[in-house]
Structures are given as C-alpha cells and as structure tokens.
Amino acid sequence: MGDAEITALPFHGEQPTDGEGVYPGLFNEGNTWLVRSPAFSSAFAADAGHDVRGDMSTVFRRVGRGGAVDLLFTGIRGFRIPPLLFAFSTLDPYLVNAPLDDLARPQRLMADAREALRWGALLGAQAVVPCADGGAPWYWREGMGPRYPGYPGVPVEGASHLDENPDADPFPERLVSERARLGRGPQALLLRPGEAVFLRPGRGLRVPHPRFPWPFQPLPG
C-alpha cells in the first residue's frame, strides 16, 4: 500500500485453554501484523500469546531476524484465570472448548507485561506500546479493562468490578513498572487518546502533545 508493505503473520493465543481443547480443530482464528515502510515499521499483536499450535515468541524471533521493528503494539492482559470464571465474564462462549479437567486450572491466554517486553526485544523494537486491553475508563464500561477509581457509569454484564485485576485487567502502567524492574529491553511507551508517535532518525521516538489533555491522574507504575 503506497510505500508500505503489510505482512499477515500467524496468531497464537486467546484460546479457551493453553492446551488441547475439547474439539481439537476448533480455534479462535486471527492474524498478527507487520507494517514496514522506508521510514518506520510496526508490529501489531493485540491479544496474542501462545497456544497448543505455537508461540508468538517463535514468530517474532523470525521477524526480528529480517530486520528490527521500531514499535510493537500488543496487549498485556495475560488473562491468567481459570476457565470456570469465563462464565462470569464477557468470554463465556469460550467455555464450549474448555476441558473439564482444566476448568479450575488458571490458563494464560495472552501476553502479560513481561512477555510483551520480551517480544519487543526479539523484534529489536525501540518501544512496546500496550494496547487492546482497555487503558481508558470508558473501555471498562464496555466490558474490557480495569475500572478507573472514581469513573462514573454502569458496565455491561461481565465487566470487572475491581479497580484492577492484575491477572486479567491490569492498568497500562504495569508495563512501565515491569520495564523498570527488568532494567533493560525496549522502552515502555504509553500512548493516550489523541497522541501520536514519530521516529526521528538518530534521535529516537518523539510523542507530541495531544490535541486534548488526558483527564485522569496517572496511576502508580
């Protein structure tokens, strides 16, 4: 598309179980994406992780060997919960393929903050941007992401009633704290509505001031 090359990559993760399902051929299908242009490149992983068919680490290691990627956009939810709790969330349809023996065993359906940073390192990325898992209060109202303290509204049925559930609905700031804990790897870059990021050759990433201010206080990292 123009001077950009868009590559569809495999999608692993976001399945009812991280092992074999009740119906071996039944999977939540999708793609991850790589966009390269002469000046900039990004990978997009959304709710990917690993499943019985493969691991996104393998995919991104192969991509990284073909040249570094500037930014990785990915979720950091982890969604480390027992399938039995799907019945009380917006993922209740997943129960159809969850084996009885796994109902009480926590599964990790998606990347968490640590894995997201590891993927970024495999890609040679300058920064990892948490996305696709809430991060704004109104996402909670629609059933995805943590509830921001003091945010008004009534969520849809199945939305989290916790200010934060680290195993399923972490605040985006958790990527920042995990990067600080590791002390190495790609930058953890939070982007808010209205913000954009630019790559300046030899000078790294620049995030311009948003068109409107973020109306909520930063959360502790």
GUKOLSE-717244 format. One record per residue (C-alpha): x, y, z; residue in one letter. Coordinates in steps of 0.5 Angstrom, whole numbers, padded with zeros to 4 digits, always signed. Each point is the difference from the previous one (the first is absolute). Example, Ala and Ser with C-alpha at 12.3 -4.5 7.8 and 13.67 -1.06 7.14 Angstrom:
BEGIN
+0025-0009+0016A
+0002+0007-0002S
REM end
This chain:
BEGIN
+0000+0000+0000M
+0004+0006-0002G
+0007-0001+0002D
-0002-0004+0006A
+0000-0008+0000E
-0005-0003+0004I
+0001-0007+0002T
-0005-0005+0004A
+0003-0004+0005L
-0002-0006+0004P
-0005+0001+0006F
+0001-0005+0006H
-0003+0001+0007G
-0007+0003+0002E
-0003-0007+0000Q
-0004-0003+0006P
+0006-0004+0002T
+0007+0000-0001D
+0000-0008-0001G
-0005-0004-0004E
-0007+0002-0001G
-0006-0005+0001V
+0000+0001-0008Y
+0007+0000-0003P
-0002+0003-0006G
-0004+0006+0003L
+0004+0006+0001F
-0001+0008+0001N
+0004+0002-0007E
+0003+0006-0002G
+0007+0004-0002N
+0005+0004+0003T
+0003+0005-0005W
+0007+0003-0002L
+0000+0007-0004V
+0006+0002-0003R
+0002+0007-0004S
+0006+0003-0001P
+0000+0005+0006A
-0004-0004+0005F
-0002-0007+0002S
-0005-0003+0005S
-0003-0007+0002A
-0007-0001+0003F
-0001-0006+0004A
-0007+0002+0004A
-0002-0006+0005D
+0005-0005-0003A
+0004-0004+0005G
+0001-0008-0001H
-0004-0006-0001D
+0001-0007-0002V
+0001+0001-0007R
+0006+0005+0001G
+0003+0006+0004D
+0001+0007-0003M
+0007+0001+0003S
+0002-0005-0006T
-0004+0004-0005V
+0003+0007+0003F
+0007-0003+0000R
+0000-0002-0007R
-0003+0007-0002V
+0006+0003+0004G
+0005-0004-0004R
-0003+0004-0006G
+0002+0007+0003G
-0002+0004+0006A
-0007+0002+0001V
-0001+0007+0003D
-0006-0001+0004L
-0004-0006+0003L
-0008+0002+0002F
-0002-0006+0004T
-0005-0002+0006G
+0003-0001+0007I
-0006-0003+0003R
+0003-0007+0001G
-0008-0002+0002F
+0003-0005+0005R
-0006-0003+0002I
-0004-0007+0001P
-0005-0001-0006P
-0005-0001+0005L
+0000+0007+0001L
-0002+0001-0007F
-0007-0001+0002A
+0000+0007+0003F
+0004+0004-0005S
-0001+0002-0007T
+0004-0006-0002L
-0006-0005+0002D
+0000-0003-0007P
+0007-0003+0001Y
-0003-0005+0005L
-0002-0004-0006V
+0007-0002-0002N
+0003-0001+0008A
+0001-0007+0002P
-0003-0002+0007L
+0007-0001+0003D
+0002+0007-0002D
-0006+0004+0003L
+0004+0001+0006A
+0007+0001-0002R
+0002+0007-0002P
+0002+0001-0007Q
+0004+0006-0003R
-0004+0001-0006L
+0004+0007-0003M
+0007+0003+0001A
+0001+0003+0007D
+0005+0006+0001A
+0006-0004+0001R
-0002-0004-0007E
-0001+0007-0004A
+0006+0003+0002L
+0004-0007-0002R
-0004+0000-0007W
+0003+0007-0001G
+0007-0002+0002A
-0001-0006-0005L
-0002+0006-0005L
+0005+0004+0001G
-0005+0006+0002A
+0001+0006+0003Q
-0006+0000+0004A
-0006-0004+0002V
-0007+0003+0000V
-0005-0003+0004P
-0007+0000-0004C
-0006-0005-0001A
-0001-0001+0007D
-0004+0007+0003G
+0004+0005+0003G
-0005+0005-0001A
-0006+0001+0005P
-0006-0001-0005W
+0003-0007-0002Y
-0002-0002+0007W
-0007+0002-0001R
+0000-0004-0007E
+0003-0006+0004G
+0007+0000-0001M
+0006+0002+0004G
+0000+0003+0007P
-0005+0004+0004R
+0004+0007+0001Y
-0001+0003+0007P
-0006+0005+0000G
-0002-0001-0007Y
-0008+0000+0000P
-0004-0005-0004G
-0003-0007+0000V
+0004-0005-0004P
-0003-0005-0004V
-0001-0007+0003E
+0006-0004+0001G
+0005+0006+0000A
+0005+0000+0006S
-0003+0004+0006H
+0007+0000+0003L
+0004+0007+0000D
+0006-0005-0003E
+0001-0007-0001N
+0007-0002-0002P
-0002-0007-0002D
-0005+0003-0006A
-0001+0007+0000D
+0007+0004+0002P
+0001+0007-0001F
+0005+0002-0006P
+0004+0003+0005E
+0002-0007+0002R
+0004-0001-0006L
+0004+0006+0003V
+0002-0003+0006S
+0002-0006-0003E
+0005+0003-0004R
+0002+0004+0006A
+0001-0007+0004R
+0004-0003-0006L
+0004+0006-0001G
+0001-0002-0008R
-0003-0001-0006G
-0005+0004-0004P
-0003+0007+0003Q
-0007-0001+0002A
-0004+0005-0003L
-0007+0002+0002L
-0004+0004-0005L
-0006+0003+0002R
-0006+0002-0005P
+0002+0006-0004G
+0007-0001+0000E
+0005-0003-0006A
+0007-0002+0000V
+0005+0002-0005F
+0007-0003-0001L
+0006+0005-0001R
+0006-0003-0004P
+0005-0001+0005G
-0004+0004+0006R
-0005-0006+0002G
-0007+0001+0001L
-0004+0006+0001R
-0007+0001+0003V
-0003+0006-0002P
-0005+0004+0005H
-0007-0003-0001P
-0006+0004-0003R
-0003+0000+0007F
+0002-0002+0006P
-0001-0007+0004W
-0005+0002+0005P
+0002-0005+0005F
+0006-0001+0005Q
+0006-0004-0002P
+0000-0007+0004L
+0006-0002+0004P
+0004-0004-0004G
REM end
